[in-house]
Amino acid sequence: MKWMILQWWSLLQRDMSMASGKVKWFNNAKGYGFINEDGKDEDLFAHYSAIEMDGYKTLKAGQAVSFEIIQGPKGLHAIKIGSIKVPTAETATPESHATVSS
């Protein structure tokens, strides 16, 4: 019961907007790893059950992700973890490839 009250209170204290960051490391065999929020040094615990992706739920070191943050029993946890699509040459808009001729 105490844990539920603490979790509820932490939700009230935080802005529940999505944060972004990068995966520090993730161990598939153990089902957990850590994420660093952009601009901050603190590690956020990431459990495979908090990953919101289709298929096998895993993360790769350096992967850009979005997430929400809650207070867990031993520190901050990332929840509702999703991948952020990083634009590549194949997905760039035609305007970004425009050339100027003279």
C-alpha positions in Angstrom: 0.0 0.0 0.0 2.8 2.4 0.9 4.4 1.8 -2.6 1.1 2.6 -4.3 0.8 5.9 -2.4 4.4 6.8 -3.2 3.9 6.0 -6.9 0.6 8.0 -7.0 2.3 11.0 -5.3 5.3 10.9 -7.7 2.8 11.0 -10.6 1.2 14.1 -9.2 4.6 15.8 -8.7 6.0 15.2 -12.2 4.9 16.8 -15.5 3.6 13.7 -17.4 4.7 15.0 -20.8 6.9 12.6 -22.7 10.7 12.9 -22.2 13.3 11.8 -24.7 16.7 10.3 -24.4 19.0 7.5 -25.4 19.4 3.9 -24.2 22.6 3.6 -22.1 22.5 -0.2 -22.2 19.9 -3.0 -22.3 20.4 -6.7 -21.4 17.9 -8.9 -23.3 18.6 -11.9 -21.1 17.8 -10.1 -17.9 15.1 -7.9 -19.5 16.2 -4.6 -18.2 18.7 -1.8 -18.8 19.1 2.0 -18.4 18.1 5.1 -20.3 19.6 8.6 -20.0 17.2 11.5 -20.5 18.5 14.2 -22.9 20.4 16.8 -21.0 20.6 14.9 -17.7 23.1 12.4 -16.2 20.8 10.3 -14.0 20.2 6.7 -15.1 16.5 5.7 -15.5 15.7 2.1 -15.0 14.0 0.5 -18.0 12.2 -2.9 -17.8 11.2 -4.8 -20.9 7.5 -4.7 -19.8 7.6 -0.9 -20.1 8.6 -1.0 -23.8 5.7 -0.1 -26.1 6.7 -1.7 -29.4 5.4 -4.4 -31.6 7.2 -7.7 -31.7 10.2 -8.6 -29.5 10.6 -5.9 -26.8 14.2 -4.9 -26.7 16.3 -1.8 -26.8 19.8 -1.1 -28.3 22.5 1.0 -26.8 22.4 4.5 -28.3 18.8 4.1 -29.5 16.7 7.3 -29.3 13.6 6.8 -27.3 10.6 8.7 -25.8 9.2 7.8 -22.4 7.5 9.0 -19.2 9.3 9.0 -15.8 7.9 7.7 -12.5 9.5 7.2 -9.1 10.2 3.6 -8.4 11.1 1.9 -5.1 14.8 2.4 -5.7 14.9 5.3 -8.1 13.5 6.7 -11.3 11.9 4.4 -13.9 11.2 5.0 -17.5 7.7 3.8 -18.6 5.7 3.9 -21.9 9.1 3.6 -23.7 8.8 4.0 -27.5 11.3 4.3 -30.3 11.9 7.7 -31.9 12.4 7.6 -35.6 15.5 9.4 -36.7 15.3 10.8 -40.3 17.6 9.0 -42.7 18.4 9.7 -46.4 15.6 7.4 -47.4 13.0 9.2 -45.2 14.1 12.8 -45.8 11.6 15.1 -47.6 12.2 16.1 -51.2 12.6 19.7 -50.1 15.7 18.7 -48.1 17.4 17.5 -51.4 16.6 20.6 -53.4 19.5 22.1 -55.3 19.9 25.6 -56.6 21.0 26.0 -60.2 22.4 29.2 -61.7 
